[in-house]
Amino acid sequence: MGAGETSLDFDALVESEQAALLRLARRLVWDGEEARDLVQSALADAYEKRHTLRDSKAGPAWLRRILVSRAIGHLRRRRVWNVVREVLDLGPAAQPSPEERFEGVERWRAFGRALRTLPAQQATAFSLRYLEGLELDDIADAMNIGRGTVRIHLYRALQKLKAADALRGETP
């Protein structure tokens, strides 16, 4: 092993990051079951690619990047399916889960609906920045895009969310 490289303990990495990955996935797709499925798929991908990770210190960011990539693909497929559902008049989407029915979450749900209308890249950048608290460089790394592109996605997401009245009070 060269300088800066350490052996990867994949099980320990998963154990330490799984809760954060699930939280991130829930904020990206706004559905608990889909989030768990995404995390499981991302971890399966990571396990297959574990030999490509050279520096174990980069493990958390590497797992985040795999999850974000999976989530963006999932969001794109979901958007296409929703359009097909409307065109074919297949009826409404599934009913909300019991946890979503708690009093006081309507505003949060309205925000989630507005966020889901954004293009996948904008929704992902917004979620990583304002819901997960990542810095611009970390978002760029997770999304595998440039820092300037992240700023553009954030600006456009904020403009669309403000126009949809999904952001009230002090906004980022």
N, CA, C and O of each residue as an XYZ file, in Angstrom:
688
protein
N       0.823     -1.187      0.000
C       0.000      0.000      0.000
C       0.859      1.238      0.000
O       1.893      1.291      0.666
N       0.427      2.243     -0.754
C       1.175      3.485     -0.832
C       0.821      4.412      0.309
O       0.039      4.062      1.194
N       1.409      5.609      0.281
C       1.149      6.604      1.311
C      -0.311      7.015      1.279
O      -0.882      7.211      0.206
N      -0.911      7.145      2.439
C      -2.302      7.578      2.543
C      -3.311      6.464      2.333
O      -4.516      6.685      2.459
N      -2.833      5.274      2.014
C      -3.759      4.170      1.776
C      -3.835      3.303      3.021
O      -2.830      3.028      3.675
N      -5.033      2.886      3.324
C      -5.224      1.962      4.438
C      -6.171      0.879      3.978
O      -6.922      1.050      3.018
N      -6.123     -0.217      4.666
C      -6.989     -1.336      4.321
C      -8.439     -0.966      4.620
O      -8.727     -0.317      5.626
N      -9.343     -1.379      3.747
C     -10.757     -1.059      3.896
C     -11.459     -2.167      4.662
O     -11.452     -3.325      4.243
N     -12.062     -1.809      5.785
C     -12.926     -2.727      6.516
C     -14.345     -2.353      6.110
O     -14.973     -1.488      6.719
N     -14.837     -3.022      5.071
C     -16.126     -2.665      4.481
C     -17.257     -2.769      5.500
O     -18.121     -1.894      5.553
N     -17.262     -3.819      6.303
C     -18.318     -3.989      7.299
C     -18.338     -2.832      8.297
O     -19.408     -2.334      8.649
N     -17.170     -2.408      8.747
C     -17.092     -1.298      9.702
C     -17.550      0.002      9.042
O     -18.226      0.817      9.669
N     -17.182      0.190      7.780
C     -17.597      1.385      7.044
C     -19.118      1.425      6.928
O     -19.734      2.460      7.179
N     -19.716      0.315      6.552
C     -21.172      0.244      6.426
C     -21.840      0.492      7.773
O     -22.816      1.236      7.860
N     -21.318     -0.126      8.810
C     -21.906      0.041     10.141
C     -21.869      1.504     10.587
O     -22.828      2.008     11.171
N     -20.764      2.173     10.307
C     -20.642      3.563     10.755
C     -21.439      4.542      9.894
O     -21.800      5.618     10.372
N     -21.719      4.198      8.648
C     -22.372      5.138      7.729
C     -23.816      4.814      7.379
O     -24.500      5.639      6.774
N     -24.292      3.635      7.746
C     -25.616      3.203      7.295
C     -26.737      4.149      7.731
O     -27.616      4.456      6.926
N     -26.730      4.608      8.957
C     -27.791      5.507      9.436
C     -27.767      6.825      8.664
O     -28.820      7.341      8.288
N     -26.586      7.368      8.428
C     -26.480      8.624      7.679
C     -26.931      8.435      6.233
O     -27.569      9.317      5.659
N     -26.604      7.297      5.649
C     -27.035      7.015      4.275
C     -28.552      6.900      4.188
O     -29.165      7.399      3.244
N     -29.149      6.248      5.166
C     -30.606      6.118      5.165
C     -31.274      7.485      5.330
O     -32.257      7.785      4.654
N     -30.742      8.302      6.223
C     -31.286      9.652      6.412
C     -31.184     10.454      5.115
O     -32.133     11.135      4.727
N     -30.040     10.373      4.453
C     -29.847     11.076      3.187
C     -30.817     10.559      2.130
O     -31.434     11.346      1.412
N     -30.952      9.250      2.035
C     -31.853      8.669      1.032
C     -33.299      9.102      1.277
O     -34.029      9.400      0.332
N     -33.708      9.137      2.542
C     -35.080      9.584      2.858
C     -35.282     11.031      2.421
O     -36.363     11.393      1.958
N     -34.283     11.834      2.559
C     -34.406     13.246      2.167
C     -34.323     13.430      0.662
O     -34.786     14.439      0.130
N     -33.749     12.483     -0.009
C     -33.660     12.586     -1.470
C     -34.921     12.074     -2.156
O     -35.362     12.655     -3.148
N     -35.507     10.992     -1.639
C     -36.665     10.392     -2.329
C     -37.979     10.560     -1.567
O     -39.044     10.279     -2.117
N     -37.925     11.009     -0.320
C     -39.121     11.322      0.472
C     -40.052     10.127      0.660
O     -41.272     10.286      0.714
N     -39.485      8.954      0.758
C     -40.286      7.753      0.998
C     -39.394      6.756      1.722
O     -38.313      6.408      1.246
N     -39.867      6.299      2.890
C     -39.059      5.413      3.722
C     -38.691      4.099      3.067
O     -37.537      3.676      3.135
N     -39.663      3.439      2.426
C     -39.398      2.156      1.775
C     -38.431      2.317      0.595
O     -37.488      1.542      0.439
N     -38.683      3.332     -0.228
C     -37.789      3.563     -1.364
C     -36.391      3.908     -0.874
O     -35.402      3.502     -1.484
N     -36.303      4.648      0.212
C     -34.998      5.018      0.771
C     -34.234      3.772      1.217
O     -33.046      3.628      0.929
N     -34.923      2.878      1.920
C     -34.251      1.644      2.357
C     -33.783      0.815      1.155
O     -32.686      0.256      1.167
N     -34.621      0.742      0.127
C     -34.237      0.010     -1.086
C     -33.018      0.646     -1.748
O     -32.106     -0.056     -2.185
N     -33.007      1.978     -1.822
C     -31.872      2.669     -2.433
C     -30.582      2.419     -1.660
O     -29.533      2.164     -2.253
N     -30.664      2.494     -0.337
C     -29.465      2.266      0.483
C     -28.970      0.842      0.278
O     -27.770      0.609      0.128
N     -29.889     -0.101      0.272
C     -29.488     -1.500      0.079
C     -28.815     -1.683     -1.287
O     -27.789     -2.355     -1.387
N     -29.385     -1.091     -2.327
C     -28.793     -1.195     -3.665
C     -27.439     -0.511     -3.728
O     -26.498     -1.029     -4.328
N     -27.347      0.661     -3.100
C     -26.079      1.394     -3.106
C     -24.997      0.606     -2.366
O     -23.847      0.557     -2.802
N     -25.374     -0.007     -1.247
C     -24.387     -0.799     -0.500
C     -23.981     -2.050     -1.278
O     -22.828     -2.474     -1.209
N     -24.909     -2.634     -2.007
C     -24.560     -3.783     -2.850
C     -23.589     -3.345     -3.946
O     -22.619     -4.048     -4.234
N     -23.848     -2.181     -4.559
C     -22.926     -1.638     -5.566
C     -21.556     -1.393     -4.946
O     -20.525     -1.746     -5.519
N     -21.567     -0.781     -3.766
C     -20.304     -0.462     -3.098
C     -19.523     -1.733     -2.777
O     -18.301     -1.770     -2.927
N     -20.225     -2.770     -2.338
C     -19.545     -4.026     -2.027
C     -18.863     -4.591     -3.276
O     -17.733     -5.075     -3.219
N     -19.571     -4.517     -4.398
C     -18.989     -4.998     -5.655
C     -17.764     -4.181     -6.073
O     -16.837     -4.711     -6.685
N     -17.769     -2.892     -5.740
C     -16.700     -1.981     -6.168
C     -15.705     -1.675     -5.054
O     -14.852     -0.803     -5.224
N     -15.791     -2.365     -3.926
C     -14.968     -2.021     -2.763
C     -13.472     -2.042     -3.060
O     -12.707     -1.314     -2.428
N     -13.057     -2.852     -3.995
C     -11.629     -2.936     -4.334
C     -11.134     -1.667     -5.033
O      -9.926     -1.450     -5.126
N     -12.058     -0.819     -5.528
C     -11.641      0.409     -6.218
C     -11.350      1.544     -5.249
O     -10.725      2.536     -5.625
N     -11.799      1.406     -4.002
C     -11.557      2.445     -3.002
C     -10.160      2.254     -2.432
O      -9.873      1.243     -1.790
N      -9.310      3.214     -2.667
C      -7.909      3.087     -2.254
C      -7.641      3.669     -0.867
O      -6.753      3.200     -0.155
N      -8.405      4.686     -0.485
C      -8.176      5.349      0.793
C      -9.419      5.189      1.655
O     -10.477      5.729      1.330
N      -9.298      4.454      2.744
C     -10.473      4.184      3.580
C     -11.049      5.461      4.186
O     -12.225      5.490      4.549
N     -10.242      6.519      4.303
C     -10.744      7.783      4.841
C     -11.759      8.423      3.893
O     -12.583      9.233      4.316
N     -11.696      8.063      2.632
C     -12.641      8.590      1.646
C     -13.908      7.746      1.583
O     -14.802      8.040      0.789
N     -14.000      6.713      2.397
C     -15.131      5.790      2.371
C     -16.498      6.440      2.515
O     -17.386      6.156      1.712
N     -16.705      7.311      3.517
C     -18.027      7.925      3.657
C     -18.443      8.738      2.417
O     -19.583      8.629      1.965
N     -17.549      9.528      1.880
C     -17.862     10.321      0.686
C     -18.111      9.400     -0.511
O     -18.984      9.668     -1.337
N     -17.349      8.329     -0.598
C     -17.505      7.350     -1.685
C     -18.881      6.701     -1.618
O     -19.551      6.566     -2.643
N     -19.312      6.296     -0.425
C     -20.642      5.700     -0.269
C     -21.740      6.713     -0.602
O     -22.735      6.372     -1.242
N     -21.552      7.962     -0.162
C     -22.527      9.014     -0.463
C     -22.662      9.215     -1.967
O     -23.768      9.372     -2.485
N     -21.521      9.208     -2.665
C     -21.530      9.412     -4.124
C     -22.305      8.275     -4.812
O     -23.081      8.524     -5.734
N     -22.096      7.055     -4.371
C     -22.819      5.909     -4.947
C     -24.314      6.047     -4.680
O     -25.127      5.825     -5.577
N     -24.682      6.412     -3.450
C     -26.097      6.572     -3.106
C     -26.742      7.704     -3.909
O     -27.846      7.545     -4.430
N     -26.067      8.826     -4.007
C     -26.622      9.969     -4.752
C     -26.825      9.600     -6.213
O     -27.844      9.954     -6.807
N     -25.880      8.901     -6.787
C     -26.006      8.478     -8.179
C     -27.234      7.587     -8.357
O     -28.008      7.763     -9.298
N     -27.404      6.636     -7.453
C     -28.584      5.756     -7.498
C     -29.868      6.558     -7.334
O     -30.849      6.315     -8.037
N     -29.866      7.513     -6.408
C     -31.068      8.312     -6.130
C     -31.453      9.168     -7.328
O     -32.636      9.295     -7.643
N     -30.468      9.754     -7.996
C     -30.771     10.573     -9.172
C     -31.434      9.719    -10.244
O     -32.420     10.142    -10.847
N     -30.909      8.531    -10.488
C     -31.533      7.627    -11.456
C     -32.944      7.245    -11.047
O     -33.851      7.192    -11.877
N     -33.119      6.983     -9.767
C     -34.445      6.623     -9.238
C     -35.432      7.777     -9.429
O     -36.565      7.560     -9.858
N     -35.005      9.002     -9.113
C     -35.885     10.163     -9.256
C     -36.275     10.389    -10.712
O     -37.415     10.748    -11.007
N     -35.341     10.182    -11.604
C     -35.654     10.331    -13.033
C     -36.672      9.289    -13.482
O     -37.616      9.613    -14.202
N     -36.487      8.045    -13.062
C     -37.442      6.986    -13.426
C     -38.813      7.252    -12.818
O     -39.834      7.033    -13.469
N     -38.840      7.726    -11.572
C     -40.114      8.021    -10.917
C     -40.863      9.131    -11.663
O     -42.075      9.047    -11.856
N     -40.140     10.159    -12.077
C     -40.782     11.261    -12.796
C     -41.390     10.748    -14.103
O     -42.507     11.128    -14.456
N     -40.671      9.897    -14.814
C     -41.191      9.325    -16.058
C     -42.431      8.483    -15.758
O     -43.426      8.567    -16.478
N     -42.376      7.663    -14.687
C     -43.518      6.825    -14.348
C     -44.735      7.684    -13.994
O     -45.852      7.342    -14.383
N     -44.550      8.779    -13.275
C     -45.675      9.645    -12.925
C     -46.334     10.235    -14.166
O     -47.557     10.360    -14.222
N     -45.531     10.595    -15.156
C     -46.088     11.109    -16.407
C     -46.875     10.012    -17.113
O     -47.977     10.257    -17.605
N     -46.318      8.808    -17.166
C     -47.010      7.682    -17.800
C     -48.321      7.397    -17.063
O     -49.346      7.153    -17.700
N     -48.299      7.425    -15.746
C     -49.489      7.177    -14.932
C     -50.586      8.182    -15.283
O     -51.748      7.809    -15.443
N     -50.215      9.449    -15.400
C     -51.201     10.481    -15.753
C     -51.754     10.269    -17.155
O     -52.964     10.344    -17.371
N     -50.862     10.003    -18.110
C     -51.287      9.831    -19.499
C     -52.221      8.634    -19.630
O     -53.228      8.705    -20.334
N     -51.894      7.539    -18.959
C     -52.702      6.326    -19.057
C     -53.860      6.304    -18.064
O     -54.653      5.362    -18.051
N     -53.959      7.349    -17.226
C     -55.013      7.453    -16.215
C     -55.084      6.182    -15.373
O     -56.134      5.551    -15.258
N     -53.941      5.821    -14.786
C     -53.867      4.621    -13.960
C     -54.258      4.889    -12.512
O     -54.115      4.015    -11.657
N     -54.740      6.066    -12.239
C     -55.181      6.384    -10.889
C     -54.086      7.065    -10.094
O     -52.961      7.229    -10.565
N     -54.436      7.457     -8.878
C     -53.482      8.189     -8.048
C     -52.349      7.295     -7.548
O     -52.437      6.067     -7.569
N     -51.308      7.942     -7.107
C     -50.175      7.225     -6.520
C     -50.609      6.633     -5.181
O     -51.695      6.927     -4.683
N     -49.767      5.818     -4.621
C     -50.070      5.143     -3.356
C     -50.385      6.151     -2.256
O     -49.888      7.277     -2.270
N     -51.209      5.738     -1.311
C     -51.593      6.580     -0.176
C     -50.402      6.764      0.759
O     -49.512      5.915      0.814
N     -50.387      7.881      1.496
C     -49.284      8.121      2.432
C     -49.268      7.095      3.556
O     -50.306      6.549      3.931
N     -48.090      6.845      4.080
C     -47.939      5.893      5.183
C     -48.473      6.514      6.477
O     -48.656      7.729      6.543
N     -48.721      5.705      7.496
C     -49.236      6.242      8.763
C     -48.338      7.315      9.372
O     -48.825      8.281      9.959
N     -47.027      7.140      9.229
C     -46.115      8.139      9.810
C     -46.261      9.497      9.142
O     -45.980     10.526      9.756
N     -46.704      9.505      7.877
C     -46.880     10.768      7.171
C     -48.184     11.453      7.562
O     -48.402     12.610      7.201
N     -49.043     10.769      8.285
C     -50.349     11.316      8.642
C     -50.343     12.097      9.956
O     -51.371     12.655     10.340
N     -49.233     12.145     10.636
C     -49.184     12.866     11.902
C     -49.534     14.337     11.684
O     -49.217     14.933     10.654
N     -50.205     14.902     12.701
C     -50.589     16.305     12.650
C     -49.345     17.189     12.584
O     -48.325     16.894     13.207
N     -49.443     18.254     11.836
C     -48.343     19.201     11.766
C     -47.331     18.928     10.665
O     -46.372     19.685     10.519
N     -47.516     17.875      9.891
C     -46.540     17.579      8.845
C     -47.006     18.058      7.473
O     -46.294     17.869      6.486
N     -48.173     18.668      7.388
C     -48.688     19.071      6.080
C     -47.738     20.041      5.358
O     -47.515     19.924      4.154
N     -47.196     20.981      6.102
C     -46.263     21.920      5.462
C     -45.017     21.186      4.962
O     -44.520     21.451      3.868
N     -44.529     20.270      5.778
C     -43.355     19.479      5.391
C     -43.667     18.643      4.156
O     -42.844     18.534      3.247
N     -44.850     18.056      4.129
C     -45.253     17.254      2.972
C     -45.396     18.126      1.734
O     -45.018     17.716      0.636
N     -45.947     19.343      1.908
C     -46.083     20.262      0.773
C     -44.702     20.639      0.245
O     -44.488     20.726     -0.964
N     -43.779     20.859      1.163
C     -42.410     21.148      0.745
C     -41.826     19.953     -0.011
O     -41.185     20.123     -1.048
N     -42.050     18.751      0.509
C     -41.562     17.538     -0.157
C     -42.142     17.394     -1.549
O     -41.432     17.032     -2.487
N     -43.433     17.677     -1.689
C     -44.054     17.611     -3.018
C     -43.414     18.619     -3.961
O     -43.135     18.302     -5.117
N     -43.180     19.836     -3.471
C     -42.547     20.860     -4.308
C     -41.133     20.447     -4.687
O     -40.708     20.645     -5.825
N     -40.410     19.876     -3.741
C     -39.039     19.441     -4.011
C     -39.022     18.332     -5.061
O     -38.123     18.281     -5.901
N     -40.019     17.444     -5.014
C     -40.081     16.342     -5.981
C     -40.392     16.818     -7.393
O     -40.161     16.080     -8.351
N     -40.912     18.035     -7.544
C     -41.186     18.546     -8.888
C     -39.927     19.088     -9.559
O     -39.913     19.318    -10.768
N     -38.875     19.289     -8.778
C     -37.628     19.809     -9.340
C     -36.927     18.736    -10.171
O     -37.104     17.542     -9.926
N     -36.138     19.160    -11.144
C     -35.282     18.189    -11.839
C     -34.377     17.476    -10.819
O     -34.020     18.051     -9.790
N     -34.021     16.252    -11.106
C     -33.282     15.413    -10.159
C     -32.005     16.074     -9.642
O     -31.718     16.016     -8.446
N     -31.244     16.695    -10.525
C     -29.977     17.318    -10.099
C     -30.232     18.474     -9.132
O     -29.509     18.627     -8.147
N     -31.258     19.292     -9.407
C     -31.568     20.413     -8.532
C     -32.071     19.925     -7.175
O     -31.661     20.441     -6.136
N     -32.954     18.935     -7.184
C     -33.490     18.398     -5.933
C     -32.377     17.774     -5.098
O     -32.347     17.935     -3.878
N     -31.481     17.076     -5.745
C     -30.377     16.435     -5.033
C     -29.446     17.474     -4.428
O     -29.082     17.376     -3.256
N     -29.059     18.463     -5.215
C     -28.171     19.514     -4.710
C     -28.822     20.240     -3.531
O     -28.164     20.490     -2.521
N     -30.097     20.575     -3.651
C     -30.810     21.257     -2.571
C     -30.833     20.397     -1.316
O     -30.539     20.885     -0.225
N     -31.177     19.129     -1.459
C     -31.262     18.236     -0.303
C     -29.909     18.070      0.380
O     -29.821     18.087      1.607
N     -28.865     17.911     -0.415
C     -27.540     17.734      0.167
C     -27.084     18.997      0.906
O     -26.454     18.906      1.960
N     -27.398     20.165      0.359
C     -26.950     21.421      0.963
C     -27.796     21.807      2.174
O     -27.269     22.020      3.266
N     -29.091     21.895      1.976
C     -29.938     22.487      3.006
C     -30.584     21.481      3.952
O     -31.012     21.861      5.042
N     -30.664     20.229      3.575
C     -31.232     19.234      4.478
C     -30.150     18.400      5.148
O     -30.297     17.999      6.302
N     -29.059     18.136      4.422
C     -27.952     17.362      4.990
C     -26.820     18.247      5.498
O     -25.983     17.786      6.274
N     -26.777     19.506      5.075
C     -25.769     20.434      5.563
C     -24.384     20.264      4.970
O     -23.398     20.696      5.567
N     -24.295     19.638      3.796
C     -22.982     19.449      3.180
C     -22.470     20.758      2.573
O     -23.250     21.616      2.159
N     -21.169     20.886      2.531
C     -20.532     22.032      1.895
C     -20.550     21.848      0.379
O     -20.734     20.735     -0.115
N     -20.359     22.944     -0.354
C     -20.419     22.891     -1.811
C     -19.434     21.883     -2.399
O     -19.778     21.144     -3.321
N     -18.225     21.851     -1.874
C     -17.224     20.919     -2.401
C     -17.639     19.463     -2.168
O     -17.406     18.605     -3.019
N     -18.251     19.188     -1.020
C     -18.710     17.831     -0.725
C     -19.873     17.435     -1.633
O     -19.979     16.283     -2.055
N     -20.742     18.402     -1.929
C     -21.851     18.144     -2.832
C     -21.319     17.868     -4.233
O     -21.762     16.934     -4.901
N     -20.374     18.678     -4.668
C     -19.772     18.472     -5.991
C     -19.153     17.087     -6.085
O     -19.287     16.404     -7.101
N     -18.482     16.682     -5.029
C     -17.868     15.354     -5.002
C     -18.934     14.261     -5.033
O     -18.808     13.290     -5.780
N     -19.982     14.416     -4.225
C     -21.038     13.398     -4.159
C     -21.780     13.278     -5.482
O     -22.160     12.179     -5.887
N     -21.986     14.409     -6.159
C     -22.740     14.401     -7.410
C     -21.846     14.237     -8.636
O     -22.326     14.089     -9.759
N     -20.528     14.266     -8.393
C     -19.555     14.121     -9.472
C     -19.712     15.222    -10.528
O     -19.682     14.968    -11.732
N     -19.880     16.462    -10.030
C     -19.991     17.635    -10.900
C     -19.125     18.743    -10.320
O     -18.610     18.609     -9.210
N     -18.963     19.820    -11.049
C     -18.156     20.937    -10.586
C     -18.864     21.780     -9.537
O     -20.091     21.774     -9.439
N     -18.070     22.507     -8.753
C     -18.617     23.364     -7.697
C     -19.537     24.436     -8.277
O     -20.585     24.733     -7.703
N     -19.153     25.011     -9.403
C     -19.980     26.025    -10.050
C     -21.318     25.460    -10.509
O     -22.344     26.136    -10.427
N     -21.306     24.234    -10.985
C     -22.544     23.589    -11.411
C     -23.454     23.353    -10.215
O     -24.674     23.475    -10.328
N     -22.870     23.017     -9.072
C     -23.658     22.857     -7.845
C     -24.351     24.175     -7.513
O     -25.538     24.195     -7.189
N     -23.603     25.278     -7.594
C     -24.175     26.593     -7.274
C     -25.336     26.929     -8.217
O     -26.343     27.491     -7.785
N     -25.199     26.594     -9.475
C     -26.278     26.844    -10.441
C     -27.510     26.013    -10.076
O     -28.626     26.533    -10.065
N     -27.312     24.723     -9.777
C     -28.438     23.865     -9.400
C     -29.121     24.393     -8.136
O     -30.349     24.387     -8.046
N     -28.335     24.845     -7.166
C     -28.905     25.380     -5.929
C     -29.710     26.644     -6.203
O     -30.820     26.799     -5.694
N     -29.158     27.541     -7.002
C     -29.849     28.792     -7.326
C     -31.186     28.501     -8.014
O     -32.220     29.055     -7.642
N     -31.152     27.638     -9.006
C     -32.388     27.317     -9.741
C     -33.410     26.626     -8.843
O     -34.606     26.908     -8.925
N     -32.940     25.724     -7.988
C     -33.852     25.038     -7.058
C     -34.506     26.043     -6.119
O     -35.717     25.997     -5.900
N     -33.710     26.946     -5.566
C     -34.259     27.956     -4.658
C     -35.287     28.833     -5.369
O     -36.342     29.129     -4.808
N     -34.988     29.246     -6.589
C     -35.926     30.092     -7.333
C     -37.246     29.362     -7.574
O     -38.320     29.941     -7.408
N     -37.163     28.094     -7.965
C     -38.388     27.334     -8.246
C     -39.177     27.064     -6.970
O     -40.406     27.134     -6.982
N     -38.498     26.760     -5.878
C     -39.190     26.496     -4.621
C     -39.839     27.775     -4.083
O     -40.942     27.732     -3.537
N     -39.159     28.903     -4.236
C     -39.758     30.176     -3.820
C     -40.968     30.504     -4.679
O     -41.991     30.953     -4.162
N     -40.868     30.287     -5.973
C     -41.983     30.560     -6.883
C     -43.182     29.666     -6.564
O     -44.327     30.082     -6.743
N     -42.930     28.443     -6.095
C     -44.002     27.507     -5.749
C     -44.509     27.750     -4.322
O     -45.374     27.023     -3.833
N     -43.966     28.773     -3.664
C     -44.337     29.117     -2.293
C     -44.052     27.965     -1.329
O     -44.739     27.799     -0.321
N     -43.033     27.177     -1.653
C     -42.663     26.057     -0.777
C     -41.697     26.509      0.309
O     -41.525     25.813      1.310
N     -41.068     27.657      0.127
C     -40.146     28.196      1.123
C     -40.767     29.460      1.695
O     -41.091     30.398      0.967
N     -40.925     29.466      3.005
C     -41.501     30.624      3.676
C     -40.554     31.073      4.763
O     -39.713     30.306      5.231
N     -40.698     32.322      5.159
C     -39.851     32.841      6.218
C     -38.446     33.054      5.700
O     -38.240     33.389      4.533
N     -37.482     32.856      6.586
C     -36.092     33.023      6.179
C     -35.698     31.860      5.292
O     -35.841     30.695      5.664
N     -35.205     32.193      4.129
C     -34.786     31.146      3.192
C     -33.292     31.197      3.015
O     -32.668     32.232      3.247
N     -32.720     30.098      2.610
C     -31.255     30.043      2.452
C     -30.779     30.966      1.364
O     -29.579     31.042      1.101
